[in-house]
């Protein structure tokens, strides 16, 4: 079971769109995929359920918020399985093959969980207890470990647009990381900042593992691999990104990060409409040939990269 976080320090970069479309297409190709919505905006959740469906069937007892709230440090790890749902619309399309797409929904009050977890750490810089540190940052990893490893081929974590406690816990639970971005100046700065924060967190975590190896021998160092940056909302002219965008794409490569060859064009009409139909664009009959080709090319490159991770 491979776990991949979709992460960026900045919102509005197509993070949820990528998560939904990559997950749906891989499921349509016969794999079992779990999507976990960790963003309090719950955009991924509302990509597959209408708000009234969420209120009636999920909000009170079947979201990741309830799972975090059920956690007791001295008790057993709460299982994730009771929270898993199978969105009907997308799975009716996927059912033509052997795959499946499942979801653990988010909650609009998930930000309260973030604050409680930060309080348990005892502040941003000084950790009151190494035990609390590992309890918080390894919580998602422990939850995913309650699922039998053969349950899913792929788990995609849709992270909040920040580098808070929940995002860091997702990083700690992940084998690999995917970074969506727009080719503009703010996104380029955001990627650089995210890269710095990732390095700092992994260094800090692994340093504590070394220092506390006698007390916590089962805790392993973090070694998540960055699959690459995927550019979204790209404007094209004559089959190529317009000239104004190319410097930002080049700047990202200069940061030393792998960059996907496949990009996703700007298409607000199609992507905005997907939430109304609960069907990701990549599985829609209404998608344009150009957009369909780009999305399929992206998923194919994604699969190639997770099989041969980038250094």
Secondary structure, DSSP 8 states (H G I E B T S, - for coil): -EEEEE--SSSSSSHHHHHHHHHHHHHHTT-EEEEEE--TT-TTHHHHS-HHHHHHHTTTTSBHHHHHHH--TTS----SGGG-B--HHHHHHHTTSS-EEEEEB--TTHHHHHHHHHHHHTSSS--S-HHHHHHHHTHHHHHHTTS-TTS-SEEEEE--SS-SHHHHHHHHH-SEEEEEEESSHHHHHHHHHHHHHHHHHHHHHHHHHHHTTTT-TT------EEEEEEEESB-EETTEE-HHHHHHHHHHHHTT--B-S---B--HHHHHHHHHHTS-GGG-TT--HHHHHHHHHHHHHHHHHHHS---
